[in-house]
Structure formats: structure tokens, C-alpha cells
Amino acid sequence: MTDEQFDNRLRQDAARLRYEPNDDVVWTRLASRIRERIAAEPTVAQMLARWFRPITATFAMLAIVAALSVTWMEWRDTSSNSDALVSSSVEITVDGDTYTLAE
């Protein structure tokens, strides 16, 4: 299929999705709304949102990656050292008394 045939087929398929009102008033309203939104100055909140959303998303992704990597590292260390953990005992000292925990 050549590019021209693909383009023609794409245009035909997209024709069903096109919004083409028959009323001239609707076209005028639509055009004026688009011009109004383009010409409108962003508010302070919109300006800050444009800056902080990508930064927040970046930090969130870094936090997720860090949490997953710490979890994976701990899992890897515990799975490789499970024999050493089973054979060792733990001593706990509370108020001068020493308790030994072993399996």
C-alpha cells in the first residue's frame, strides 16, 4: 500500500469522526471559543500548575523507583543470606537481663 492510498483510506475512515455542524451559528461560536481560549492569559494557578505538575510527576517516579529498588535489594540480600540468618542467634538486653533468641 502506497502512502497516497494509506492517506486516502485514513481520510475516509476519519470522515465519520469529523465534527461538521450544518449551522453557521455553531461554526461562529466554535471559532470564537477557540480564539478566546488562545488569546486568554493564564492565571497564576495555571502557570504554577504547568511548572509543578511535571516536577511532581518526576519526583513521584523517582520515589517509586527508589522504593522498588530498596525492596528488591533487601529481598535479594535476605534470600542469599537466609542460611546465615537461620543459624545465628539474637541477643536482646532489657533492664540488664540478656535474652538469647535462636531457632
DODOZA-647534 format. One record per residue: residue number from 1; residue in one letter; chain; x, y, z of N, C-alpha, C in turn. Coordinates in steps of 0.1 Angstrom, whole numbers, m for minus. Layout:
BEGIN
NUM,a,A,X,Y,Z,X,Y,Z,X,Y,Z
...
! end
This chain:
BEGIN
1,m,A,8,m12,0,0,0,0,9,12,0
2,t,A,7,21,m9,15,33,m10,10,43,0
3,d,A,18,54,2,14,64,12,2,71,8
4,e,A,0,73,m5,m12,80,m10,m25,72,m8
5,q,A,m24,59,m10,m36,51,m7,m38,50,8
6,f,A,m28,50,16,m30,50,30,m36,63,35
7,d,A,m32,74,30,m37,87,33,m52,88,30
8,n,A,m55,83,18,m69,83,13,m78,75,22
9,r,A,m73,63,25,m81,54,34,m83,60,48
10,l,A,m72,66,53,m73,72,66,m83,84,66
11,r,A,m83,92,56,m93,103,54,m107,97,54
12,q,A,m109,87,47,m123,81,46,m127,75,60
13,d,A,m118,69,66,m121,63,80,m124,74,90
14,a,A,m117,85,89,m118,96,98,m130,105,95
15,a,A,m135,104,84,m146,113,80,m158,111,89
16,r,A,m160,98,94,m171,96,104,m169,103,117
17,l,A,m157,105,121,m153,111,133,m153,127,133
18,r,A,m153,132,121,m153,147,120,m165,153,125
19,y,A,m163,165,132,m175,173,137,m177,184,127
20,e,A,m187,183,119,m190,193,109,m205,197,111
21,p,A,m208,207,119,m222,211,121,m227,218,108
22,n,A,m240,217,106,m245,224,94,m249,238,96
23,d,A,m250,242,109,m255,255,112,m243,265,113
24,d,A,m244,277,106,m234,287,106,m232,293,120
25,v,A,m242,293,128,m241,299,141,m232,291,150
26,v,A,m233,278,149,m224,269,156,m210,270,152
27,w,A,m207,272,139,m193,274,135,m188,287,140
28,t,A,m196,298,141,m192,310,146,m189,309,161
29,r,A,m197,303,168,m195,301,183,m182,293,185
30,l,A,m181,282,178,m169,274,179,m156,281,177
31,a,A,m156,289,166,m144,297,162,m141,308,173
32,s,A,m152,314,178,m150,324,188,m145,318,201
33,r,A,m149,306,205,m144,300,217,m130,296,216
34,i,A,m126,291,204,m112,287,202,m103,300,202
35,r,A,m108,311,196,m100,323,196,m99,328,211
36,e,A,m109,327,218,m109,332,232,m100,324,241
37,r,A,m99,311,239,m90,303,247,m76,305,243
38,i,A,m73,308,230,m60,310,226,m55,324,231
39,a,A,m64,334,231,m60,347,235,m59,349,250
40,a,A,m65,340,258,m66,342,272,m53,340,279
41,e,A,m50,349,288,m37,349,296,m39,338,307
42,p,A,m29,330,309,m31,320,320,m30,327,334
43,t,A,m38,321,343,m38,327,357,m26,322,364
44,v,A,m23,327,376,m12,323,383,m13,309,387
45,a,A,m24,304,390,m26,290,394,m23,281,382
46,q,A,m27,285,370,m25,277,358,m10,277,355
47,m,A,m3,288,357,11,289,354,19,280,364
48,l,A,15,281,377,22,272,386,19,257,384
49,a,A,7,254,380,4,240,377,12,235,365
50,r,A,14,244,355,23,240,343,37,236,348
51,w,A,42,243,358,55,241,362,56,229,372
52,f,A,47,228,381,48,219,392,43,205,389
53,r,A,34,203,379,29,190,376,41,181,370
54,p,A,49,186,361,59,177,356,70,174,367
55,i,A,73,185,375,82,183,386,77,172,396
56,t,A,65,174,400,59,164,409,58,150,403
57,a,A,55,149,391,55,136,385,69,130,384
58,t,A,79,138,382,93,133,382,97,128,396
59,f,A,94,136,406,97,131,420,89,119,424
60,a,A,77,118,420,69,106,423,75,94,416
61,m,A,79,95,404,85,84,397,99,80,403
62,l,A,106,90,407,119,87,415,116,80,428
63,a,A,106,84,435,103,78,448,98,63,445
64,i,A,90,61,435,86,47,432,98,38,428
65,v,A,107,44,420,119,36,416,127,33,428
66,a,A,129,43,437,137,41,449,131,31,458
67,a,A,118,31,460,111,21,469,113,7,463
68,l,A,111,6,450,112,m7,444,126,m12,444
69,s,A,136,m4,442,150,m9,442,154,m12,457
70,v,A,150,m5,467,153,m8,481,146,m22,484
71,t,A,134,m23,480,127,m36,483,134,m48,476
72,w,A,138,m46,464,145,m56,456,158,m60,463
73,m,A,166,m49,467,179,m51,473,177,m59,486
74,e,A,167,m55,494,165,m62,507,161,m76,504
75,w,A,152,m79,495,148,m92,492,160,m101,487
76,r,A,168,m95,479,180,m102,473,189,m105,485
77,d,A,192,m96,494,201,m99,505,195,m109,514
78,t,A,182,m109,517,177,m118,527,176,m132,520
79,s,A,173,m133,507,173,m146,501,186,m152,500
80,s,A,197,m145,498,210,m150,497,216,m153,511
81,n,A,212,m146,521,218,m148,534,208,m155,544
82,s,A,198,m163,538,188,m169,547,195,m180,556
83,d,A,205,m187,551,212,m197,559,219,m191,570
84,a,A,225,m179,568,232,m173,579,223,m167,590
85,l,A,211,m163,585,201,m158,595,195,m169,603
86,v,A,193,m181,597,187,m192,605,197,m197,615
87,s,A,210,m198,612,220,m203,621,224,m194,632
88,s,A,222,m181,630,227,m172,640,216,m169,651
89,s,A,220,m165,663,211,m162,673,211,m147,676
90,v,A,200,m143,682,199,m128,685,199,m126,700
91,e,A,206,m117,705,207,m114,719,200,m100,721
92,i,A,190,m100,731,183,m88,734,185,m85,749
93,t,A,189,m73,752,192,m69,766,181,m59,770
94,v,A,173,m62,781,163,m54,786,165,m53,801
95,d,A,167,m40,806,169,m38,820,180,m46,826
96,g,A,190,m49,819,201,m56,825,200,m71,823
97,d,A,189,m76,819,187,m91,816,190,m93,801
98,t,A,197,m103,798,200,m107,785,192,m119,781
99,y,A,185,m118,769,178,m129,764,183,m133,751
100,t,A,185,m146,748,190,m151,736,179,m158,728
101,l,A,177,m154,716,167,m160,707,174,m168,696
102,a,A,170,m180,695,176,m189,685,166,m199,680
103,e,A,167,m204,668,158,m214,663,164,m227,664
! end
